[in-house]
Amino acid sequence: MQRQIMKKMQKMQAKLQNSMGQMQQVQDELEKSEVEGSAGQGMVTVRVNGQQQILSVKIKKEAVDPDDVEMLEDLVFAAVKDALDRARALSQDKMAQLTAGLPLPPGLF
């Protein structure tokens, strides 16, 4: 009986280690993945990786109006939000593949 329990525990440990390896692989893929968000018909673009780290911000000259700084701020904000939303969606898709569709609490990954 004790042998069977030990064998089951070893199998569970092997599955856990395999899952952890897969999780690390997905995290690595997300770090290398890039998505882009934009606002103002491409006047402002923001690139982020799958781990929601901002990689770059590009602003076209036409978007810069010294008399309307608030518009530029709004465009930057909207582009960052768009890029982060896309990165979150990418992350959720990758994690859903890893967990085979198991329902996980929001914000876990």
C-alpha positions in Angstrom: 0.0 0.0 0.0 2.8 2.4 0.9 4.5 1.6 -2.4 1.5 2.5 -4.4 1.2 5.8 -2.5 4.8 6.6 -3.2 4.4 5.7 -6.9 1.3 8.0 -7.2 3.2 10.8 -5.5 6.1 10.4 -7.9 3.8 10.5 -10.9 2.1 13.6 -9.5 5.5 15.2 -8.9 6.6 14.4 -12.5 3.4 16.0 -13.9 4.0 19.1 -11.8 7.6 19.4 -13.0 6.4 19.0 -16.6 3.7 21.6 -16.1 6.2 24.0 -14.6 8.5 23.5 -17.6 5.7 24.2 -20.0 4.7 27.3 -18.0 8.3 28.6 -18.2 8.3 28.0 -22.0 5.1 30.0 -22.4 6.5 32.8 -20.3 9.6 32.8 -22.5 7.4 32.9 -25.6 5.4 35.8 -24.2 8.5 37.8 -23.4 9.6 37.4 -27.1 6.2 38.1 -28.5 5.3 41.6 -29.5 2.0 43.4 -30.2 1.2 46.9 -31.2 -1.5 49.3 -30.2 -2.3 52.6 -31.9 -4.5 55.6 -31.7 -5.5 58.5 -33.9 -5.3 56.4 -37.1 -1.7 55.5 -36.4 -0.6 58.9 -35.2 0.7 57.2 -32.0 1.8 53.6 -31.8 3.0 51.6 -28.9 4.8 48.2 -29.0 4.6 45.9 -25.9 5.7 42.3 -25.4 3.5 39.5 -24.2 4.5 40.3 -20.6 3.0 43.8 -20.9 6.3 45.6 -20.9 6.4 48.7 -23.1 9.1 48.4 -25.8 8.6 51.6 -27.8 6.4 54.6 -28.3 6.2 56.3 -31.7 4.6 59.7 -32.3 4.1 61.1 -35.8 5.1 64.8 -36.1 1.5 65.7 -37.2 0.2 64.6 -33.8 2.3 67.2 -32.0 0.4 70.5 -31.6 1.9 72.8 -29.0 -1.5 74.4 -28.6 -3.3 71.1 -27.9 -1.1 69.0 -25.6 -4.1 67.3 -24.1 -5.0 65.7 -27.5 -1.5 64.1 -27.7 -1.8 62.9 -24.1 -5.1 61.3 -24.9 -3.6 59.6 -28.0 -0.6 58.2 -26.1 -2.9 57.0 -23.3 -5.3 55.3 -25.8 -2.4 53.7 -27.7 -0.8 52.3 -24.5 -4.2 50.9 -23.4 -4.8 49.3 -26.8 -1.3 47.7 -26.8 -1.7 46.4 -23.2 -5.2 45.0 -24.0 -3.7 43.1 -26.9 -0.8 41.8 -24.8 -3.3 40.6 -22.1 -5.3 38.8 -24.8 -2.2 37.2 -26.2 -1.2 36.1 -22.7 -4.7 34.7 -22.0 -4.6 32.8 -25.3 -1.2 31.2 -24.5 -2.3 30.3 -21.0 -5.5 28.8 -22.2 -3.5 26.5 -24.5 -1.3 25.5 -21.6 -4.2 24.8 -19.3 -6.3 23.1 -21.9 -9.2 25.4 -21.3 -9.4 24.9 -17.6 -11.2 27.8 -16.0 -8.7 29.9 -14.0 -9.4 32.9 -11.9 -9.0 36.3 -13.6 -5.6 37.9 -13.1 -3.8 34.6 -12.3 -1.4 35.1 -15.2 
